[in-house]
């Protein structure tokens, strides 16, 4: 069979016509396949998903193509029917947001034009949009800085890597290697970045209630005996949504001549809200800040940012290669984009961010952020009102709620944690709900396993989430009756009425 429209281009004058027909196939399949799935996750677990997906997708490379429409219909159907759909109110396990339609539409335009953001002659206008977008984000993070700047990255992992890279280069002329100091609550990417860059393993500071203990930080810095150091704090931890005490950390870092980087991949968008921004007091004292908009920003992956207090801090990324940014081209006025990333070829991710910002404005973004925070607080109160459930003591972490069945507390600690784990797996295997898991300190100081709900849905109301608590309670009763061993592994065909849907 001929490849047909599979070889048609998306760009140019005639490209939109080809794309319009194929996009209709995609949209129709997205709609019908989501109904077939009927919930936040496909039922049956990994083996069942693999069988169904393979039946639709194999062979991926046939001798003769089946045509664009048929290939799209089959593979998009496979992915949608087998998706974990963050647009479903019961999909709350991770920092995995449902993207806004306007951002996805902008992503389509960027993909069709396919600019590569490493030289002006590949991305003339896209480069301007990126410059405008990064300038706005830099000023949001560092409002009082003279010349702040920001880079678009693939996400928090790359942002943290680049932050440590820049700090290492600043420290190169100092005494000894850069020492990274971070909390036990830090994202794993901080440790991976240190390893990647050949730095000593980070010094880990004890935490209390999921946040860096300032006294422990001071002891750690005092024990380093001088030399260049970078303190990495977190504004929105992955497990608990906690924000480190940034003003105190900044003061301690200054006292010992250390620099401060803040991983605000989760919490950074609180800055859009005048009411919530004070939670990030002290953020502007950081030399660099990770900020991620495919979490609490409703962008399709990827949409990361690294903001710096001074554009001069980005100088180590400068690089010359004649075919991309020759000296005479730069002198002639062609913008140099190569030093805006550690990557060469990269997507125009700033486009979808810019479209979203223009569409909603800061006030509209603020309303969405505040909705998620408010919904998490209401969800926490709903947990508190359930005698069969118990919330982790303390406040809500941004939009993350940790809770567990009371039935688990009535067992020995290991068996109780096994019940919590089994509840999560039962709901996953049945395709009923996607809850996360986190080990965190309880009110008595012991570390226990908790169910985690990370609420990033900009439209879901508390009423949409209430059935989730019913599912947890029911699954917990069955798991506790079995002692947390083996319960629910075969319970994969839940009636549709028991599975939440948008």
DRENVEXMI-813580 format. One line per field, with one value per residue (C-alpha): residue in three letters; x, y, z. Coordinates in nm, 4 decimals. Layout:
% residues N
r = [ala | ...]
x = [X | ...]
y = [Y | ...]
z = [Z | ...]
% end
This chain:
% residues 502
r = [unk | unk | unk | unk | unk | unk | unk | unk | unk | unk | unk | unk | unk | unk | unk | unk | unk | unk | unk | unk | unk | unk | unk | unk | unk | unk | unk | unk | unk | unk | unk | unk | unk | unk | unk | unk | unk | unk | unk | unk | unk | unk | unk | unk | unk | unk | unk | unk | unk | unk | unk | unk | unk | unk | unk | unk | unk | unk | unk | unk | unk | unk | unk | unk | unk | unk | unk | unk | unk | unk | unk | unk | unk | unk | unk | unk | unk | unk | unk | unk | unk | unk | unk | unk | unk | unk | unk | unk | unk | unk | unk | unk | unk | unk | unk | unk | unk | unk | unk | unk | unk | unk | unk | unk | unk | unk | unk | unk | unk | unk | unk | unk | unk | unk | unk | unk | unk | unk | unk | unk | unk | unk | unk | unk | unk | unk | unk | unk | unk | unk | unk | unk | unk | unk | unk | unk | unk | unk | unk | unk | unk | unk | unk | unk | unk | unk | unk | unk | unk | unk | unk | unk | unk | unk | unk | unk | unk | unk | unk | unk | unk | unk | unk | unk | unk | unk | unk | unk | unk | unk | unk | unk | unk | unk | unk | unk | unk | unk | unk | unk | unk | unk | unk | unk | unk | unk | unk | unk | unk | unk | unk | unk | unk | unk | unk | unk | unk | unk | unk | unk | unk | unk | unk | unk | unk | unk | unk | unk | unk | unk | unk | unk | unk | unk | unk | unk | unk | unk | unk | unk | unk | unk | unk | unk | unk | unk | unk | unk | unk | unk | unk | unk | unk | unk | unk | unk | unk | unk | unk | unk | unk | unk | unk | unk | unk | unk | unk | unk | unk | unk | unk | unk | unk | unk | unk | unk | unk | unk | unk | unk | unk | unk | unk | unk | unk | unk | unk | unk | unk | unk | unk | unk | unk | unk | unk | unk | unk | unk | unk | unk | unk | unk | unk | unk | unk | unk | unk | unk | unk | unk | unk | unk | unk | unk | unk | unk | unk | unk | unk | unk | unk | unk | unk | unk | unk | unk | unk | unk | unk | unk | unk | unk | unk | unk | unk | unk | unk | unk | unk | unk | unk | unk | unk | unk | unk | unk | unk | unk | unk | unk | unk | unk | unk | unk | unk | unk | unk | unk | unk | unk | unk | unk | unk | unk | unk | unk | unk | unk | unk | unk | unk | unk | unk | unk | unk | unk | unk | unk | unk | unk | unk | unk | unk | unk | unk | unk | unk | unk | unk | unk | unk | unk | unk | unk | unk | unk | unk | unk | unk | unk | unk | unk | unk | unk | unk | unk | unk | unk | unk | unk | unk | unk | unk | unk | unk | unk | unk | unk | unk | unk | unk | unk | unk | unk | unk | unk | unk | unk | unk | unk | unk | unk | unk | unk | unk | unk | unk | unk | unk | unk | unk | unk | unk | unk | unk | unk | unk | unk | unk | unk | unk | unk | unk | unk | unk | unk | unk | unk | unk | unk | unk | unk | unk | unk | unk | unk | unk | unk | unk | unk | unk | unk | unk | unk | unk | unk | unk | unk | unk | unk | unk | unk | unk | unk | unk | unk | unk | unk | unk | unk | unk | unk | unk | unk | unk | unk | unk | unk | unk | unk | unk | unk | unk | unk | unk | unk | unk | unk | unk | unk | unk | unk | unk | unk | unk | unk | unk | unk | unk | unk | unk | unk]
x = [0.0000 | 0.1255 | 0.2339 | -0.0186 | -0.0792 | 0.1701 | 0.4385 | 0.2591 | 0.4199 | 0.2660 | 0.4243 | 0.4134 | 0.1049 | -0.0552 | 0.0499 | -0.2423 | -0.4849 | -0.3122 | -0.2874 | -0.6543 | -0.7712 | -0.5273 | -0.6008 | -0.9679 | -0.8725 | -0.6706 | -0.9441 | -1.2132 | -0.9953 | -0.9085 | -1.2777 | -1.3964 | -1.0986 | -1.1267 | -1.4865 | -1.3744 | -1.1180 | -1.3871 | -1.1663 | -0.8303 | -0.6289 | -0.6779 | -0.7890 | -0.5881 | -0.2363 | 0.0853 | 0.0372 | -0.3158 | -0.2136 | 0.0844 | -0.1371 | -0.3986 | -0.1402 | 0.0611 | -0.2528 | -0.3097 | 0.0494 | 0.2445 | 0.4276 | 0.5531 | 0.7704 | 0.5760 | 0.7161 | 0.4338 | 0.2745 | -0.0951 | -0.1520 | -0.1617 | -0.5259 | -0.5188 | -0.1874 | -0.3118 | -0.6416 | -0.4738 | -0.1821 | -0.3628 | -0.6409 | -0.3827 | -0.2237 | -0.5533 | -0.7155 | -0.3964 | -0.3367 | -0.3106 | -0.5269 | -0.4502 | -0.7712 | -0.9631 | -1.0230 | -0.9120 | -0.5653 | -0.3804 | -0.0616 | 0.2052 | 0.3045 | 0.1381 | -0.1005 | -0.3805 | -0.2645 | -0.4804 | -0.6375 | -0.4886 | -0.1384 | -0.1882 | -0.3123 | -0.0011 | 0.2102 | 0.0550 | 0.1615 | 0.5130 | 0.5374 | 0.4102 | 0.6647 | 0.9397 | 1.1780 | 1.4999 | 1.5981 | 1.9755 | 2.0230 | 1.8372 | 1.8054 | 1.6048 | 1.3773 | 1.3566 | 1.0221 | 1.0261 | 1.3511 | 1.1815 | 0.8890 | 1.1309 | 1.3143 | 0.9894 | 0.8755 | 1.1995 | 1.2174 | 0.8673 | 0.9499 | 1.2836 | 1.1163 | 0.8472 | 1.1110 | 1.3586 | 1.1439 | 1.4094 | 1.7118 | 1.8708 | 1.9133 | 1.7537 | 1.7315 | 1.5846 | 1.6348 | 1.3759 | 1.4617 | 1.3097 | 1.2027 | 1.3200 | 1.5918 | 1.7651 | 1.7154 | 1.8824 | 2.1641 | 2.2323 | 2.2118 | 2.4792 | 2.6876 | 2.6875 | 2.7701 | 3.0585 | 3.1991 | 3.1717 | 3.3546 | 3.6322 | 3.8676 | 3.7952 | 3.9560 | 3.8587 | 3.5587 | 3.2075 | 3.0207 | 2.6481 | 2.4417 | 2.0794 | 1.7985 | 1.6985 | 1.3760 | 1.5502 | 1.4538 | 1.6763 | 1.7858 | 2.0087 | 2.2118 | 2.2156 | 2.3347 | 2.6251 | 2.7208 | 2.6925 | 2.9144 | 3.1818 | 3.1126 | 3.1386 | 2.8188 | 2.5912 | 2.5996 | 2.2512 | 2.0858 | 1.8282 | 1.4675 | 1.1863 | 0.8250 | 0.9472 | 1.1469 | 1.5154 | 1.6072 | 1.7918 | 2.0008 | 2.1139 | 2.1988 | 2.4129 | 2.6000 | 2.6606 | 2.7957 | 3.0152 | 3.1558 | 3.2621 | 3.5439 | 3.5039 | 3.5365 | 3.2681 | 2.9268 | 2.5826 | 2.2817 | 1.9894 | 1.6518 | 1.3129 | 0.9889 | 0.7387 | 0.8773 | 0.7680 | 0.6372 | 0.4729 | 0.4554 | 0.6553 | 0.8375 | 1.1702 | 1.2126 | 1.3694 | 1.4373 | 1.6239 | 1.8133 | 1.9162 | 2.0450 | 2.2470 | 2.3895 | 2.4979 | 2.6615 | 2.8845 | 2.9492 | 2.7428 | 2.5164 | 2.1512 | 1.9643 | 1.5951 | 1.4210 | 1.0739 | 0.9670 | 0.6393 | 0.5869 | 0.7145 | 0.3741 | 0.2478 | 0.4128 | 0.1232 | -0.1059 | -0.0732 | -0.2357 | -0.0085 | 0.3201 | 0.4191 | 0.4642 | 0.7739 | 0.9248 | 1.3021 | 1.2929 | 1.4275 | 1.7452 | 1.8443 | 2.1087 | 1.9084 | 1.5599 | 1.4075 | 1.0521 | 0.8408 | 0.5210 | 0.4292 | 0.3375 | 0.1321 | 0.1214 | -0.0885 | 0.1543 | 0.2248 | 0.5636 | 0.8185 | 0.8011 | 1.0842 | 1.2573 | 1.5789 | 1.5717 | 1.8891 | 1.9331 | 2.1811 | 2.2133 | 2.5937 | 2.5635 | 2.4777 | 2.8110 | 2.9643 | 2.7061 | 2.8432 | 2.9793 | 3.0981 | 3.0484 | 3.0723 | 2.7622 | 2.5320 | 2.6751 | 2.9809 | 3.1500 | 3.0843 | 2.7146 | 2.6813 | 2.8648 | 2.6265 | 2.3300 | 2.2079 | 2.1017 | 2.3089 | 2.0764 | 2.3306 | 2.4245 | 2.0641 | 2.0787 | 2.3069 | 2.1145 | 2.1599 | 1.8407 | 1.5428 | 1.1728 | 0.9954 | 0.8517 | 0.8259 | 0.5472 | 0.2846 | 0.3893 | 0.3582 | 0.0183 | -0.1096 | 0.0214 | -0.1372 | -0.4659 | -0.5115 | -0.2977 | -0.1522 | -0.4967 | -0.6287 | -0.3241 | -0.3642 | -0.7228 | -0.6181 | -0.3353 | -0.5592 | -0.8272 | -0.5851 | -0.4618 | -0.8149 | -0.9352 | -0.6507 | -0.7468 | -1.1093 | -1.0039 | -0.7999 | -1.1072 | -1.3078 | -1.0473 | -1.0699 | -1.4469 | -1.4111 | -1.3761 | -1.2131 | -0.9351 | -0.6618 | -0.4684 | -0.1030 | -0.0805 | 0.0049 | -0.0875 | -0.1488 | 0.1662 | 0.0694 | -0.1807 | -0.0586 | -0.2566 | -0.1160 | -0.3599 | -0.4026 | -0.6751 | -0.7259 | -0.7454 | -0.3746 | -0.2949 | -0.4603 | -0.1991 | 0.1708 | 0.3727 | 0.4978 | 0.1549 | -0.0104 | 0.2168 | 0.1481 | -0.2236 | -0.1598 | 0.0495 | -0.2124 | -0.4919 | -0.2989 | -0.2241 | -0.5821 | -0.7143 | -0.4427 | -0.5019 | -0.8748 | -0.8297 | -1.0303 | -0.7831 | -0.4210 | -0.2973 | 0.0633 | 0.2615 | 0.4989 | 0.6933 | 0.6673 | 0.6920 | 0.3788 | 0.2698 | 0.4630 | 0.7848 | 0.7734 | 0.7964 | 0.4949 | 0.3635 | 0.0854 | -0.1424 | -0.0678 | -0.3132 | -0.1445 | -0.4254 | -0.3338 | -0.6660 | -0.7634 | -1.1347 | -1.2103 | -1.4155 | -1.4064 | -1.7309 | -1.5544 | -1.2935 | -1.5244 | -1.5890 | -1.2148 | -1.2353 | -1.5121 | -1.2912 | -1.0004 | -1.2173 | -1.3649 | -1.0267 | -0.8736 | -1.1361 | -1.0603 | -0.6837 | -0.6900 | -0.9003 | -0.6262 | -0.3464 | -0.2136 | -0.0900 | -0.2191 | -0.5469 | -0.6739 | -0.4276 | -0.7039 | -0.9638 | -0.9093 | -1.2519 | -1.4337 | -1.7860 | -1.7927 | -2.0198 | -1.7459 | -1.4801 | -1.4591 | -1.4666 | -1.4466]
y = [0.0000 | 0.3480 | 0.5750 | 0.8280 | 1.1285 | 0.9853 | 1.1598 | 1.4957 | 1.7894 | 1.9874 | 2.3211 | 2.5505 | 2.6823 | 2.3413 | 2.1777 | 2.2989 | 2.1289 | 1.7934 | 1.8529 | 1.9456 | 1.6088 | 1.4121 | 1.6213 | 1.5310 | 1.1630 | 1.2313 | 1.4333 | 1.1774 | 0.8990 | 1.0938 | 1.1324 | 0.7796 | 0.6009 | 0.7996 | 0.6823 | 0.3240 | 0.3521 | 0.4925 | 0.6126 | 0.7574 | 0.4446 | 0.1262 | -0.1731 | -0.4929 | -0.3797 | -0.3877 | -0.7226 | -0.6442 | -0.2983 | -0.4456 | -0.7036 | -0.4506 | -0.1981 | -0.4532 | -0.5750 | -0.2240 | -0.1062 | -0.4037 | -0.4318 | -0.0780 | -0.1052 | -0.3170 | -0.3893 | -0.1862 | 0.1090 | 0.1049 | 0.4749 | 0.7847 | 0.7699 | 0.4037 | 0.4370 | 0.7387 | 0.5737 | 0.2553 | 0.3999 | 0.7018 | 0.4669 | 0.2420 | 0.5307 | 0.6860 | 0.3618 | 0.2822 | 0.6286 | 0.7618 | 1.0650 | 1.3644 | 1.5289 | 1.2713 | 1.3937 | 1.0541 | 1.0796 | 1.2531 | 1.0546 | 1.2814 | 1.6329 | 1.5446 | 1.8142 | 1.8140 | 2.0574 | 2.3486 | 2.3219 | 2.6550 | 2.5317 | 2.2079 | 2.4037 | 2.6212 | 2.3046 | 2.1863 | 2.5063 | 2.4743 | 2.1118 | 2.1922 | 2.4702 | 2.2781 | 2.5646 | 2.4634 | 2.7106 | 2.6951 | 2.9554 | 3.2621 | 3.1324 | 2.8329 | 3.0285 | 3.4007 | 3.4823 | 3.1918 | 3.3313 | 3.6638 | 3.4937 | 3.2981 | 3.6179 | 3.7911 | 3.4883 | 3.4388 | 3.8104 | 3.7982 | 3.4890 | 3.6291 | 3.9476 | 3.7435 | 3.5508 | 3.8360 | 4.1525 | 4.3795 | 4.2540 | 4.4909 | 4.2425 | 3.9072 | 3.6376 | 3.2936 | 2.9899 | 2.7492 | 2.3927 | 2.0482 | 2.0511 | 2.0590 | 1.7974 | 1.9971 | 2.3243 | 2.1836 | 2.0386 | 2.3735 | 2.5575 | 2.3305 | 2.3553 | 2.7354 | 2.7269 | 2.4875 | 2.7230 | 3.0228 | 2.8245 | 2.7094 | 2.9847 | 2.9223 | 2.6950 | 2.3363 | 2.1919 | 2.3251 | 2.1632 | 2.1211 | 2.1304 | 2.0249 | 1.8906 | 1.5300 | 1.6463 | 1.7485 | 1.6075 | 1.3244 | 1.5355 | 1.7429 | 1.4357 | 1.3156 | 1.6570 | 1.6534 | 1.3045 | 1.4028 | 1.7077 | 1.5191 | 1.7084 | 1.5568 | 1.3950 | 1.6623 | 1.7154 | 1.6221 | 1.8367 | 1.6938 | 1.8014 | 1.8543 | 1.8225 | 1.7824 | 2.1090 | 2.1887 | 2.2429 | 2.5798 | 2.4825 | 2.1660 | 2.3697 | 2.6050 | 2.3145 | 2.1615 | 2.4834 | 2.5469 | 2.1960 | 2.2468 | 2.4744 | 2.7364 | 2.7027 | 2.7497 | 2.6098 | 2.6068 | 2.5556 | 2.3973 | 2.4586 | 2.3370 | 2.5282 | 2.2485 | 1.9052 | 1.6154 | 1.3998 | 1.6567 | 1.9911 | 2.1541 | 2.4859 | 2.5227 | 2.8292 | 3.0369 | 3.3645 | 3.1805 | 2.9665 | 3.2744 | 3.4467 | 3.1422 | 3.0985 | 3.4641 | 3.4242 | 3.1460 | 3.2944 | 3.0270 | 3.0829 | 2.9762 | 2.7888 | 2.7114 | 2.4236 | 2.5761 | 2.3438 | 2.2771 | 2.5911 | 2.8600 | 2.9339 | 3.0536 | 3.3788 | 3.4374 | 3.4914 | 3.8017 | 3.6083 | 3.3031 | 3.4635 | 3.5493 | 3.1766 | 3.2109 | 3.5014 | 3.4867 | 3.3262 | 3.6430 | 3.6073 | 3.2967 | 3.3249 | 3.0792 | 2.9290 | 2.6240 | 2.6918 | 2.4326 | 2.5011 | 2.1427 | 2.0957 | 2.3781 | 2.5587 | 2.3228 | 2.3027 | 1.9940 | 1.8437 | 1.9971 | 2.3457 | 2.4033 | 2.7283 | 2.8280 | 3.1890 | 3.3706 | 3.6974 | 3.8377 | 3.7561 | 3.7597 | 3.4349 | 3.2574 | 3.3473 | 2.9992 | 2.8589 | 3.0682 | 2.8603 | 2.9358 | 2.7078 | 2.8578 | 2.7058 | 2.8309 | 3.1569 | 3.2698 | 3.5809 | 3.7878 | 3.6906 | 3.7995 | 4.1240 | 4.1791 | 4.1637 | 3.8043 | 3.6983 | 3.4257 | 3.1537 | 2.8778 | 2.9970 | 2.9790 | 2.6091 | 2.3120 | 2.1473 | 2.2215 | 2.1227 | 2.2079 | 2.2678 | 2.6070 | 2.5343 | 2.9054 | 2.9374 | 2.7434 | 2.9237 | 3.2636 | 3.1771 | 3.0641 | 3.3768 | 3.6037 | 3.4114 | 3.4083 | 3.6935 | 3.6923 | 3.7219 | 3.4189 | 3.2124 | 3.3266 | 3.2029 | 2.8562 | 2.8286 | 2.9459 | 2.6982 | 2.4064 | 2.5223 | 2.5820 | 2.2446 | 2.0693 | 2.2413 | 2.1377 | 1.7844 | 1.7741 | 1.8746 | 1.6036 | 1.3480 | 1.4813 | 1.4298 | 1.0597 | 0.8412 | 0.5665 | 0.7942 | 1.0007 | 1.2923 | 1.3455 | 1.5957 | 1.9525 | 2.1845 | 2.1082 | 2.1271 | 2.3609 | 2.1225 | 1.7890 | 1.5909 | 1.2854 | 1.0487 | 0.6836 | 0.4439 | 0.4253 | 0.0473 | 0.0524 | 0.2167 | -0.0716 | -0.3180 | -0.3545 | -0.0854 | -0.3095 | -0.4648 | -0.1217 | 0.0189 | -0.2924 | -0.2133 | 0.1405 | 0.0068 | -0.2547 | 0.0027 | 0.2014 | -0.1040 | -0.2308 | 0.0979 | 0.1092 | -0.2454 | -0.1878 | 0.1353 | 0.3170 | 0.5758 | 0.6852 | 0.7741 | 0.8364 | 0.7081 | 0.8880 | 0.8001 | 1.0903 | 1.1692 | 1.1149 | 1.3138 | 1.0772 | 1.1270 | 0.7857 | 0.7609 | 0.5900 | 0.5188 | 0.7512 | 0.7777 | 1.0961 | 1.3139 | 1.5888 | 1.8151 | 2.0007 | 1.9912 | 2.3538 | 2.2766 | 1.9795 | 2.0626 | 1.8933 | 1.7141 | 1.5517 | 1.4117 | 1.2847 | 0.9463 | 0.8859 | 0.8702 | 0.6100 | 0.3965 | 0.4222 | 0.3323 | 0.0290 | -0.0955 | -0.0423 | -0.2559 | -0.5443 | -0.4993 | -0.4825 | -0.7977 | -0.9728 | -0.8262 | -0.6294 | -0.9398 | -1.0336 | -0.8473 | -0.6916 | -0.8424 | -1.0108 | -0.7400 | -0.5691 | -0.5618 | -0.3000 | -0.2149 | 0.1094 | 0.2669 | 0.2305 | 0.4026 | 0.7802 | 0.9738 | 1.3443]
z = [0.0000 | -0.0830 | 0.1988 | 0.0610 | 0.2821 | 0.5280 | 0.3216 | 0.3025 | 0.4782 | 0.7651 | 0.6783 | 0.3787 | 0.2009 | 0.1429 | 0.4691 | 0.6810 | 0.4428 | 0.4866 | 0.8594 | 0.8937 | 0.7633 | 0.9762 | 1.2848 | 1.2470 | 1.2689 | 1.5830 | 1.7520 | 1.6702 | 1.8062 | 2.1200 | 2.1936 | 2.1201 | 2.2770 | 2.5992 | 2.6298 | 2.5736 | 2.8505 | 3.0769 | 3.3601 | 3.4587 | 3.3714 | 3.1677 | 3.3704 | 3.3908 | 3.4747 | 3.2698 | 3.0947 | 2.9794 | 2.8560 | 2.6681 | 2.4948 | 2.3869 | 2.2723 | 2.0754 | 1.8999 | 1.7627 | 1.7145 | 1.5806 | 1.3570 | 1.4009 | 1.0884 | 0.8344 | 0.4910 | 0.3369 | 0.5100 | 0.5976 | 0.5285 | 0.7443 | 0.8507 | 0.9489 | 1.1323 | 1.3247 | 1.4121 | 1.5416 | 1.7350 | 1.8773 | 1.9863 | 2.1529 | 2.3400 | 2.4491 | 2.5607 | 2.7511 | 2.8930 | 3.2432 | 3.1794 | 3.4030 | 3.2835 | 3.4880 | 3.8454 | 3.9800 | 3.8219 | 4.1060 | 4.1653 | 4.0267 | 3.9284 | 3.5988 | 3.4845 | 3.2291 | 2.9587 | 2.8536 | 2.5081 | 2.4034 | 2.4916 | 2.2975 | 1.9958 | 2.0114 | 2.0371 | 1.7110 | 1.5352 | 1.6702 | 1.5617 | 1.2112 | 1.1588 | 1.3410 | 1.4216 | 1.5898 | 1.8576 | 1.8058 | 1.5328 | 1.4086 | 1.0525 | 1.1804 | 1.4153 | 1.3328 | 1.4995 | 1.7442 | 1.8820 | 1.9490 | 2.1233 | 2.3393 | 2.4303 | 2.5299 | 2.7298 | 2.9191 | 2.9970 | 3.1501 | 3.3573 | 3.4718 | 3.5928 | 3.7700 | 3.9680 | 4.0239 | 4.0224 | 4.1739 | 3.9774 | 3.7263 | 3.4396 | 3.5235 | 3.2602 | 3.2061 | 2.9856 | 2.8499 | 2.9500 | 2.9149 | 3.2809 | 3.6400 | 3.5916 | 3.3174 | 3.5055 | 3.8163 | 3.6081 | 3.4401 | 3.7731 | 3.9223 | 3.6042 | 3.6210 | 3.9915 | 3.9243 | 3.6616 | 3.8952 | 4.1610 | 3.9280 | 4.0416 | 4.4102 | 4.6664 | 4.6014 | 4.4195 | 4.4550 | 4.7437 | 4.6988 | 5.0182 | 5.0017 | 5.2156 | 5.2581 | 5.0888 | 4.7646 | 4.4272 | 4.3079 | 4.0098 | 4.2403 | 4.3303 | 3.9712 | 3.8504 | 4.0983 | 3.9804 | 3.6117 | 3.6646 | 3.8584 | 4.1800 | 4.5274 | 4.6495 | 4.7993 | 5.1735 | 5.2915 | 5.5588 | 5.7971 | 5.7575 | 6.0025 | 5.8882 | 5.5309 | 5.5293 | 5.5709 | 5.9355 | 5.9414 | 6.2444 | 6.0670 | 5.7577 | 5.9619 | 6.1195 | 5.7781 | 5.6248 | 5.9274 | 5.8921 | 5.5305 | 5.6391 | 5.3682 | 4.9939 | 4.7318 | 4.8231 | 4.6662 | 4.8910 | 4.7047 | 4.8689 | 4.7508 | 4.7032 | 4.6580 | 4.7415 | 4.5233 | 4.8068 | 5.0323 | 4.8515 | 5.1317 | 5.0904 | 5.2672 | 5.4959 | 5.2194 | 5.4101 | 5.6872 | 5.4388 | 5.2397 | 5.5539 | 5.6591 | 5.3104 | 5.3061 | 5.6473 | 5.5164 | 5.1717 | 4.9971 | 4.6992 | 4.6917 | 4.4207 | 4.4687 | 4.2983 | 4.2609 | 3.9798 | 4.1624 | 4.3688 | 4.1324 | 3.9724 | 4.3112 | 4.2000 | 3.9593 | 4.2598 | 4.4759 | 4.7599 | 4.7378 | 4.6293 | 4.9905 | 5.0493 | 4.8305 | 5.0253 | 4.9892 | 4.6438 | 4.4855 | 4.6938 | 4.5007 | 4.2340 | 4.0225 | 4.0348 | 3.8691 | 3.7510 | 3.5710 | 3.3775 | 3.2877 | 3.6520 | 3.8063 | 3.4713 | 3.2530 | 2.9623 | 2.7532 | 2.8350 | 2.8076 | 2.9590 | 3.2054 | 3.2982 | 3.4741 | 3.5951 | 3.7017 | 3.8877 | 3.6355 | 3.2654 | 3.3043 | 3.5013 | 3.1747 | 3.0092 | 3.0625 | 2.8200 | 2.5325 | 2.2467 | 1.8950 | 1.5989 | 1.2538 | 1.0966 | 1.3745 | 1.5119 | 1.3214 | 1.4585 | 1.1474 | 1.1459 | 1.5073 | 1.4344 | 1.1430 | 1.3804 | 1.3656 | 1.7183 | 1.8824 | 2.0195 | 2.0790 | 2.4258 | 2.5441 | 2.6261 | 2.6854 | 2.4015 | 2.0315 | 1.8518 | 2.0695 | 2.0270 | 2.0356 | 2.3810 | 2.4570 | 2.1989 | 2.3961 | 2.7154 | 2.5459 | 2.3960 | 2.7355 | 2.9077 | 2.6452 | 2.6546 | 3.0324 | 3.1599 | 3.5069 | 3.6625 | 3.4765 | 3.5707 | 3.9297 | 3.9352 | 3.8167 | 4.0694 | 4.3514 | 4.2461 | 4.2785 | 4.6185 | 4.7430 | 4.6131 | 4.7955 | 5.1201 | 5.0718 | 4.9847 | 5.3057 | 5.5044 | 5.3261 | 5.4376 | 5.7931 | 5.7849 | 5.7007 | 6.0127 | 5.8033 | 5.6748 | 5.8362 | 5.6895 | 5.7620 | 6.0499 | 5.9539 | 5.6718 | 5.3075 | 5.0936 | 4.8061 | 4.6418 | 4.7774 | 5.0343 | 5.2141 | 5.3827 | 5.4762 | 5.5925 | 5.9679 | 5.9213 | 5.8351 | 6.1708 | 6.3538 | 6.2237 | 6.2950 | 6.1119 | 5.8298 | 5.7750 | 5.7925 | 5.5245 | 5.3155 | 5.3315 | 5.2061 | 4.9178 | 4.8353 | 4.8250 | 4.5665 | 4.3517 | 4.3714 | 4.2350 | 3.9689 | 3.8475 | 3.8312 | 3.6375 | 3.9047 | 4.0339 | 4.0044 | 4.3528 | 4.4455 | 4.7399 | 4.9746 | 5.2874 | 5.5322 | 5.9004 | 6.1069 | 6.4115 | 6.6404 | 6.4430 | 6.2754 | 5.8984 | 5.7427 | 5.3964 | 5.2782 | 4.9793 | 4.7885 | 4.5969 | 4.3953 | 4.2769 | 3.9581 | 3.7760 | 3.7047 | 3.6772 | 3.9025 | 4.2100 | 4.5484 | 4.4607 | 4.1655 | 4.4037 | 4.6785 | 4.5091 | 4.5226 | 4.9015 | 4.8752 | 4.6527 | 4.8972 | 5.1948 | 5.0188 | 4.8971 | 5.2419 | 5.4109 | 5.1756 | 5.2033 | 5.5827 | 5.5982 | 5.4030 | 5.6114 | 5.3145 | 5.1305 | 4.7887 | 4.8088 | 4.4887 | 4.2394 | 4.0482 | 4.0961 | 3.7618 | 3.6019 | 3.8072 | 3.6873 | 3.4923 | 3.7535 | 4.0130 | 3.8050 | 3.8115 | 3.4861 | 3.3982]
% end
